[in-house]
Every structure is written in C-alpha cells, then in structure tokens.
C-alpha cells in the first residue's frame, strides 16, 4: 500500500475513528475539524481513494475504508475485535470493529478469523470469563460439544453447542450460577452458527 503523507494520515485516522463510532463524517465536517477548505478535503479524500485506503462510494456520508486497508491493518495489528452484530451475521466492516488484537507469539488463526469480547459469566467452568476475548474461526457447522458462537435473534452468544435432530442445544458452563441450557429450533431463521471458538485471551 502506497505511503501516506502526514496530512493524509491525520484525515484517515479521523475518518476511521468516526466510522468506529458508527457516525461517518461528511466532507464538510472533516473540513471544519481540520480548519481546511472543503475543496482541500475533497482532494485529500481523492488521494486516499487512489492509495486504496478508502473505497469508492457515493452519498453525503458514504466514506468507507477499503478492504485492502482493512486487510493490511489486520496483517500489521492482528485480527479484528467485532463490536456488534447486525443483519444476522457478524459484520467485518470498519464501523463495527472495536480494535485489533495481535496474536503473534500465541498461535496463527485462520486468515478470516475474528474476535469477540465476552460479556457475562455463563462459560466460567470452560475457562472463559467476563471480559475475555475469544478468537472465532468462521464456520456454519460445528462438532457436538465444541464451544462456538451462535446468533440468536441477532445477539451473539458463546456456548457449548449440541446439534440434535430438530433443535440446537446451547449449553452454558457455570454450575454454580445454575444457568439453563437453551434449546432453539434447528431451522429457525433467527438462529445461526457463525463460528468455532479456537482461543481465549485475557488481560491480567
């Protein structure tokens, strides 16, 4: 990827920060933020597109990071931590990425792996605690008893997964708290296996 000037880097970082909050900026807002003329920002954005940092897009707030930039950042900084789930699948778009986690020195996950931050204590007996980051290898199928990530009504949950004839059992791992196994209809449009947990990271 072509090297950026200092001004281009600043504009790109600002755009990326706004996208991560789900609030893409207009060119006028970028110009106001940097105290530059809107024509200057238009030119800077054109350069960022030519250098494959921004994707071609239309609309007043249509700025998006390019897939090439996202892939390069993933290579340099690690796999993306997905901050939210939308439309029935984890979205690996820039506005849904909360950051990156570098796994060098731990293991080498699949190229399309992603990470999710765990909320809750339903898997503590499996060594997955509240606030941990689980590394997920995308998959639509999983072996019985393996820990995976399932979307239930667009909410991602980490559980032991058991595939039965007519339903999927999502089993927690916390005997003390007494969490119950969740059974969901196998062919429901609101349920989807999205990946297998292949690692767990914890800040000490």
C-alpha positions in Angstrom: 0.0 0.0 0.0 1.3 3.4 -1.0 2.8 5.6 1.8 0.6 8.4 3.1 1.6 12.0 3.8 1.3 13.2 7.4 -1.9 15.2 6.5 -3.4 12.2 4.7 -2.7 10.0 7.8 -4.4 12.5 10.1 -7.5 12.7 7.8 -7.7 8.9 7.5 -7.4 8.4 11.3 -10.2 10.9 11.8 -12.4 9.2 9.3 -11.6 5.8 10.8 -12.4 7.0 14.3 -15.7 8.4 13.2 -16.6 5.1 11.4 -15.8 3.1 14.5 -18.5 5.1 16.4 -21.0 4.4 13.6 -21.1 8.1 12.7 -19.4 8.5 9.3 -18.4 12.2 8.7 -19.3 14.4 5.8 -16.6 16.2 3.9 -17.8 19.5 5.4 -17.4 18.1 8.9 -13.9 16.9 8.1 -13.0 20.4 6.7 -14.4 22.0 9.9 -12.4 19.6 12.1 -9.1 20.4 10.4 -9.8 24.0 9.6 -9.4 23.4 5.9 -11.4 24.4 2.8 -13.8 21.7 1.6 -12.1 21.6 -1.7 -8.8 20.6 0.1 -10.6 17.8 1.9 -12.2 16.6 -1.4 -8.7 16.4 -2.8 -7.3 14.6 0.2 -10.1 12.0 0.1 -9.4 11.5 -3.6 -5.8 10.8 -2.8 -6.9 8.3 -0.1 -9.0 6.5 -2.6 -6.2 6.4 -5.2 -3.9 4.9 -2.5 -6.5 2.2 -1.7 -7.3 3.4 1.8 -10.9 4.5 1.1 -13.4 2.6 -1.0 -15.3 4.2 -3.8 -18.7 5.2 -2.5 -21.5 7.6 -3.1 -23.6 9.7 -0.8 -23.2 12.6 1.7 -21.8 10.3 4.3 -20.6 7.4 2.2 -17.0 7.2 3.3 -15.8 3.7 3.9 -12.4 2.1 4.5 -11.3 -0.1 1.6 -11.0 -3.9 2.1 -7.3 -3.6 1.1 -6.7 -1.2 4.0 -8.6 -3.4 6.4 -6.6 -6.4 5.3 -3.3 -4.5 5.6 -4.2 -3.3 9.1 -5.2 -6.8 10.1 -1.9 -8.1 9.0 0.0 -5.4 10.9 -2.1 -5.2 14.0 -3.9 -8.6 14.3 -7.4 -9.8 13.9 -10.4 -7.5 14.3 -12.5 -7.4 17.5 -16.1 -7.2 16.4 -18.0 -4.7 18.5 -21.5 -5.6 17.3 -23.6 -7.9 15.2 -26.0 -6.7 12.5 -28.4 -8.3 10.0 -27.9 -11.9 11.1 -24.1 -12.0 10.7 -21.0 -10.5 12.3 -20.1 -7.6 10.1 -16.4 -7.2 9.5 -16.9 -3.7 8.2 -14.8 -0.9 9.7 -17.7 0.7 11.6 -18.2 -2.5 13.6 -14.6 -3.1 14.6 -13.7 -2.1 18.1 -10.0 -2.6 17.6 -7.5 -5.3 16.7 -5.7 -8.0 18.8 -2.2 -9.2 17.8 -1.9 -12.9 18.3 1.8 -13.2 17.2 3.6 -15.4 19.6 0.4 -17.2 20.7 -0.9 -19.0 17.6 -1.8 -18.4 14.0 -5.5 -18.2 13.4 -7.2 -18.6 10.1 -7.0 -15.6 7.8 -10.7 -14.8 8.2 -10.8 -15.2 12.0 -12.2 -12.5 14.2 -12.5 -11.9 17.9 -15.5 -11.1 20.2 -15.4 -9.7 23.7 -17.3 -11.9 26.2 -20.0 -10.4 28.4 -21.3 -12.5 31.3 -20.1 -15.5 33.3 -22.1 -18.3 31.7 -18.9 -20.1 30.5 -16.6 -19.8 33.5 -16.3 -23.5 34.0 -14.8 -23.7 30.5 -12.2 -21.1 31.4 -14.0 -18.2 29.6 -14.6 -15.3 31.9 -16.5 -12.0 31.6 -14.3 -9.5 29.7 -12.2 -12.2 27.9 -11.7 -12.0 24.2 -12.5 -15.2 22.3 -10.9 -15.9 18.9 -13.5 -17.3 16.4 -13.0 -19.3 13.2 -16.0 -18.7 11.0 -18.0 -21.9 10.4 -21.6 -22.7 9.8 -21.2 -26.2 11.3 -19.6 -27.4 14.4 -18.9 -30.8 16.2 -21.1 -31.6 19.1 -19.8 -30.4 22.4 -17.5 -27.8 20.9 -17.6 -24.2 22.1 -18.9 -21.9 19.4 -20.6 -18.6 18.7 -24.3 -18.6 17.8 -26.5 -15.8 16.7 -29.9 -15.9 18.4 -32.2 -13.0 17.2 -29.1 -11.1 16.1 -27.4 -11.5 19.5 -24.1 -13.4 19.6 -23.7 -15.9 22.4 -20.8 -18.2 23.3 -21.9 -21.7 24.4 -21.2 -25.4 24.0 -23.2 -26.4 21.0 -25.0 -29.7 20.5 -26.8 -30.4 17.2 -30.0 -32.5 17.8 -32.5 -33.8 15.3 -34.9 -30.9 15.4 -33.1 -28.3 17.6 -29.8 -26.9 18.7 -28.9 -27.0 22.3 -26.8 -24.2 23.7 -25.2 -25.4 26.9 -23.6 -23.0 29.4 -20.7 -23.9 31.6 -21.4 -22.5 35.1 -22.8 -25.0 37.6 -22.7 -22.5 40.5 -24.9 -19.9 38.8 -27.3 -22.6 37.6 -27.7 -21.3 34.0 -30.1 -23.4 31.9 -29.4 -24.9 28.5 -31.2 -23.0 25.7 -32.9 -25.1 23.0 -33.7 -23.4 19.7 -35.4 -24.7 16.6 -32.8 -26.1 14.2 -34.1 -24.5 11.0 -35.2 -21.2 12.6 -34.3 -18.1 10.6 -33.4 -16.4 13.8 -30.6 -18.9 14.7 -27.3 -19.3 13.0 -23.9 -20.9 14.0 -21.3 -18.3 13.0 -18.1 -19.9 14.2 -16.0 -22.1 16.4 -14.0 -20.7 19.4 -10.3 -21.5 18.8 -8.7 -19.4 21.5 -9.3 -17.2 24.5 -7.3 -14.2 25.6 -7.4 -12.4 29.0 -5.8 -9.2 30.2 -4.1 -9.6 33.6 
